Amino acid sequence: MKKPMSLEHAVEAFAGFMVLLSVALTVFVHSGFVWLTVFVGANLLQQSFTGFCPAAIVMRRVLRIRTEAELASGT
């Protein structure tokens, strides 16, 4: 049976998707979408120092995605 995706991996996947989406929008729609790329990068940087990530909060509370530790312990 396949192990469910952890919160940590879900946040990384979401950030990667948002970067790729913002680059595509910048190239094909409007150059102003480059600011979405900047926002995602800045959010990743501040999250690495503070541990605070709004996307993780939403994924945990709304989507009920569990952390690596919770998946390992079986809770």
C-alpha positions in Angstrom: 0.0 0.0 0.0 1.3 3.5 -0.9 2.2 5.8 2.0 0.1 9.0 2.0 1.9 12.3 1.2 3.2 14.1 4.3 2.5 17.8 5.0 6.1 18.7 4.4 6.1 17.1 0.9 2.7 18.6 0.1 4.0 22.1 0.9 7.1 21.6 -1.3 4.9 20.3 -4.1 2.6 23.2 -3.8 5.4 25.7 -3.8 7.0 24.1 -6.9 3.6 24.2 -8.7 3.1 27.8 -7.8 6.5 28.8 -9.1 6.0 27.0 -12.4 2.5 28.4 -12.7 3.7 32.0 -12.1 6.5 31.6 -14.6 4.0 30.4 -17.2 1.7 33.2 -16.5 4.5 35.7 -16.7 5.6 34.4 -20.1 2.2 33.9 -21.7 -0.2 36.3 -19.9 1.5 39.4 -18.4 4.9 40.3 -17.1 3.3 41.5 -13.8 2.9 37.8 -12.8 6.6 37.8 -12.0 5.5 39.2 -8.6 3.8 36.0 -7.8 7.1 34.2 -8.2 8.7 36.8 -5.9 6.0 36.3 -3.3 6.4 32.5 -3.4 10.2 32.7 -3.1 9.9 35.2 -0.2 7.4 33.0 1.6 9.7 30.0 1.2 12.6 32.0 2.6 10.7 33.3 5.6 9.3 29.9 6.3 12.8 28.4 6.4 13.7 30.9 9.2 10.4 31.1 11.2 8.7 27.8 10.5 5.5 29.7 9.8 3.8 28.7 6.5 0.2 29.7 5.7 -0.2 27.0 3.1 0.8 24.3 5.7 -1.8 25.7 8.1 -4.5 25.4 5.4 -3.4 21.9 4.3 -3.4 20.7 7.9 -6.7 22.1 9.0 -8.8 21.9 5.8 -7.2 19.0 3.9 -6.2 17.1 7.1 -2.8 16.3 5.7 -0.6 14.8 8.4 3.1 15.5 9.2 6.0 13.1 8.7 6.1 12.4 12.4 2.4 11.7 12.6 2.6 9.3 9.7 5.6 7.5 11.2 3.9 7.1 14.6 0.6 6.0 13.0 -1.6 8.6 14.7 
